[in-house]
Amino acid sequence: MTDRLTTYWYDTVANTGANYGPISIPANNVLTKITVKTAITFPIATTTYTGTQFTADTMSGLQLLVSGSTLLNLPADISDNRWLTVQGIDPGSFTASWAPDTDTAGVGVGGGITLTWRGQLVMIDDMVLAYTTGTLGASAPGWFMYGAMEAWLG
C-alpha cells in the first residue's frame, strides 16, 4: 500500500530563503519519492546601460531530519549531510521593457520549479521533511513563492 502526504504553501511576504512544509513522516515507513512543484517570481528591477547589476543565485533543497530537530538553512548549512538534494533555481520566464530616451529597462523574472527525489529510505525514527530555499548573495531582492510538496511512502 502506498500513502501520499501533501503540503502546500504561499508566501505572503517576499523573502530570500525559507523552509516550506514541513511534512511529518512516522517511524517504520519507507520514503520512496518526493516531488516539489512550485512557482517563483522576483520583483521587477530597473537598470540603465551605465549601471552594473547582479542577480543572486537562488537555491533550493530537500532536508530530512529527526523530528524535533532545528530545520536547516541555505546556504549556511549546505555541508550538512541531512540534505537529500540541493540544486540551483533557474527561473524560466523573462520580461523586459525599454525606454530608449532614458536608456532605462525594467526587467522581471519568474518561473516554475520542479524537484523530484526517488529512493528507499526506512524511517527508523519519526522524521520531518522540508523544502528549503536560500540565496548566495547579500543584496538579493526577495521573491514570492507558492507550491506543493508530496511525499510517497511505500
C-alpha positions in Angstrom: 0.0 0.0 0.0 1.3 3.4 -0.9 0.5 6.6 1.1 0.9 10.1 -0.1 1.5 13.1 2.2 1.0 16.6 0.8 1.6 20.1 2.0 1.1 23.5 0.2 2.5 27.0 0.8 2.1 30.5 -0.4 4.4 33.4 0.6 2.6 36.5 1.7 5.8 38.4 2.3 8.8 38.4 -0.1 11.8 36.6 1.3 15.3 35.4 0.4 15.1 32.0 2.0 12.5 29.9 3.9 11.6 26.4 5.0 8.4 25.1 3.4 6.3 22.2 4.6 7.3 20.5 6.8 5.8 17.1 6.5 6.0 14.6 9.4 6.8 11.0 8.5 6.2 8.5 11.2 8.7 5.8 12.1 8.6 2.4 10.4 7.7 3.9 6.9 9.7 3.8 3.7 10.1 7.1 1.9 10.1 6.3 -1.8 9.5 9.5 -3.7 9.3 13.3 -3.2 8.1 15.9 -5.7 8.0 19.6 -5.3 6.2 21.8 -7.8 6.3 25.5 -7.2 6.4 28.9 -8.9 8.8 31.7 -8.0 8.6 35.3 -9.0 11.1 38.1 -8.4 10.3 41.9 -8.3 10.7 44.0 -11.4 14.1 45.7 -11.4 15.2 48.8 -13.3 18.6 49.2 -14.8 20.4 51.6 -17.2 23.1 51.0 -19.7 25.7 52.6 -17.4 24.7 50.6 -14.4 26.0 47.2 -13.4 23.6 44.9 -11.5 24.0 41.3 -10.5 21.4 38.7 -9.7 21.8 36.4 -6.7 21.9 32.7 -7.2 18.8 31.1 -5.7 19.0 27.6 -4.4 16.6 25.0 -3.0 16.8 21.6 -1.4 15.1 18.8 0.5 16.1 18.1 4.0 15.1 15.1 6.1 15.7 15.3 9.9 14.8 13.5 13.1 11.5 15.0 14.4 12.3 17.8 16.9 15.5 18.9 15.2 16.0 22.5 14.1 15.4 22.9 10.3 18.5 23.7 8.2 19.1 26.9 6.2 20.6 27.5 2.8 23.4 28.3 2.1 24.6 28.3 5.8 24.0 24.6 6.4 24.9 23.3 2.9 27.6 21.0 4.1 25.2 19.2 6.5 24.7 15.5 5.5 20.9 15.6 6.2 20.2 17.2 2.8 18.6 14.7 0.3 19.4 17.1 -2.5 20.3 20.8 -3.2 20.1 22.5 -6.6 20.2 25.9 -8.2 17.0 27.5 -9.3 16.9 28.9 -12.9 13.7 30.9 -13.4 12.2 30.1 -16.8 10.4 33.3 -17.8 11.7 36.8 -18.5 10.0 40.0 -19.4 11.6 43.4 -20.2 10.5 46.8 -21.3 12.9 49.6 -22.5 12.6 53.4 -22.6 15.1 54.4 -25.3 15.1 58.1 -24.4 16.4 57.4 -20.9 18.4 54.2 -21.6 16.4 52.5 -18.9 15.0 49.0 -18.8 12.6 47.3 -16.5 13.1 43.5 -16.1 11.1 40.8 -14.4 11.8 37.1 -14.0 9.9 34.2 -12.6 9.1 30.6 -13.5 8.3 27.1 -12.4 10.4 24.8 -10.3 10.1 21.0 -10.3 12.3 18.9 -8.0 12.0 15.1 -7.7 13.8 12.7 -5.4 13.5 8.9 -5.6 14.9 6.3 -3.3 14.1 4.0 -0.5 14.8 5.3 3.0 13.5 3.5 6.0 12.3 5.8 8.8 13.7 4.3 12.0 12.6 7.4 13.9 9.8 9.9 13.5 11.2 12.3 10.8 10.5 15.7 9.3 10.8 16.5 5.6 11.1 20.2 4.4 11.6 22.1 1.2 14.1 24.9 1.7 15.1 27.9 -0.3 18.1 30.3 0.1 20.3 32.7 -1.8 24.0 33.2 -2.5 24.4 36.9 -2.2 23.9 39.5 0.5 21.8 42.0 -1.5 19.3 39.8 -3.3 15.8 41.0 -3.8 13.1 39.0 -2.1 10.9 36.7 -4.0 7.4 35.2 -3.7 6.8 31.5 -4.0 3.8 29.2 -3.9 3.6 25.5 -4.5 3.2 22.0 -3.1 5.3 19.1 -1.9 4.2 15.4 -2.0 6.0 12.5 -0.3 5.2 8.9 -1.1 5.5 6.2 1.4 5.8 2.6 0.3 
